[in-house]
Amino acid sequence: MASNGKGFQKIVVAFDGSKDSVEAVRLACSMAAKFGSKLTVTHVYSSPAMIFSGGAGIPIPNYGELDDAAKEAAEAVLSRGVQLAAQAGVNAKGELLEAASVVEALVGFATDQKADLIVVGTRGMTGFKKLIVGSVSSGLVGHSHCPVLVVR
């Protein structure tokens, strides 16, 4: 918590479009409104790491197009998170982060921004959710320099 006793001044919320991340944005907005905090909605995405074999008759894709498509999809997700904040009456900044590790990207960003709090949903949009339930939230709790609020 901020040392001035006025609550959380800078809140970072992770948004991936999942139900739990929607709840995380809603709670972060409520806290930002209460404390007059600056709110940043973040979304972390990875460039497609695909291996193609030209010898197998599979056409080699244009990696630039794949990267562009991944970034466009990520920008759309981030935009939805920022819109949720606007609907809650909070003027949030959006920040798109490209990284292989969601945890590393969020911890690094929150550290750089001198965030007082990270808000994250319990479960994200992973394809194998049952194997890694809470891996991002757990990683954030273990590695963050500031408090992490995990929302269900």
N, C-alpha and C positions, 0 to 999 in steps of 0.2 A: 504494500500500500504506500501511496505517496507520503513522504515525510512531512508534508505540510498539514496533514490531518484532514484534508478536504476530499479524501477518497481517491479513487482511481482517476488519474489525469489522462492516461493514454491506454486505451483498450484495443487489443488485437483480437479479432474473431476469425476463426477458420471456417470457410464455407466451401462445401463440395456438392451442394444440391440435395444431400440426403435429408431425410426427415429430422434426424438429430441435429444436423447443422442448421436447419431452419430454426429449430428451437434455440440453438446457441446464439444465432443472430438476434432473435427476439429478446432473449435475456440480456445480451450485451447492449442492445438498444435501451432497454429499461434502465440498466445501470448507468449508461452514458447520459441518459436524460436526467437521472437522479443526481449524478455527480458533476454534470457539465463536462464530461470527458470527451476527448477527441477519440473517435472510433474509426478504426481501419478494418475493413472486410478484406480478408485475403483468400486467395485460391491458389493452390500449388498444382502444377501439372508437369508432366514429363513429355519430352519429345519422343515420338515413336522410335523404339529401338527394334528394328526388324531386320532379319537376315533373309536375303533372297539369294537363290542360286540361279545364275544365268544359264548354267549348263543343264538345268533340269527343265528348260523350256518355259520357265516362269519369267515374265518380263520384269526387269529391274525398275522399280518405281522411281519417280522423281522425288527425292527426299525433301526437297524444298516444298513441294506441294503437300507432303505428309505433315511436315512441321507447321506449315501455314494452317492446315485443317485442324491440327491439334490446338494451335494457339487460338484460332477462331472459336472452337468449341469451349476452350477454357475461358475466353473473354465473355462468352454468353453465360456461363455459370457464374462468373464473378459479377456480371451485370445484374443477374437475378438477386444475388446477395445484397448488392448495394440498393436495389429497388426495394427489397424487404425493409431495409433500414429507413429508406425514404418514406415508406408507407407507415412506419412507426414514428415518423416525425423527427428522425435523426439524420443529420447531414453527415454521412459517412464517406470516407475516402476508400477507393478500391485499389488493391495492390495485387497484381498478377505475378506469381513467382514461378520460375521454371527451375526444377531441380529433380534429381533422382530420388532424394529422400525428403518426404513431406516433413518429417520431424526436424531434420537438420535445417531445412529452409525456414520453417516457422520459428524455431528457436533463434536462428541467426537474424531474421527480420525483427523479431521482438526485441532482441538485444540491441541491434542497431538503432531502433526507434526509441529505445529506453522505455519500453512499455511497462506499465504497472501490473497488467493482467492479460492473460491469454484465455479466451473462452473457446471451447471446442465441444463438439458433440461426442457422445459415447461411441457411436458407430458411424462409419463412413460408407462410401459407395464402392467398396472393393468387390471384386468378382468372387472372391473366396472368403467372404465375410466371417463365416463360422470358424475358420482357421486362425484369423487374426483379429478377432473382435477386440476393439479397444487398443490396437497396436499404436496408433497415432496418439491417442489421448494418453496412453500409458507412457509412451516415449517422451511426450511433452512434460508430463509430471516428473519424470526422471531426469530430464536434461535442462529444463527451463531455469533461467535466472530469477524469474518472477513467479508469483502464484498462477496456478492454472485452475480454471473452473470448468469442470466436465459436466455437460448438460445432457440429460436424458429426454 
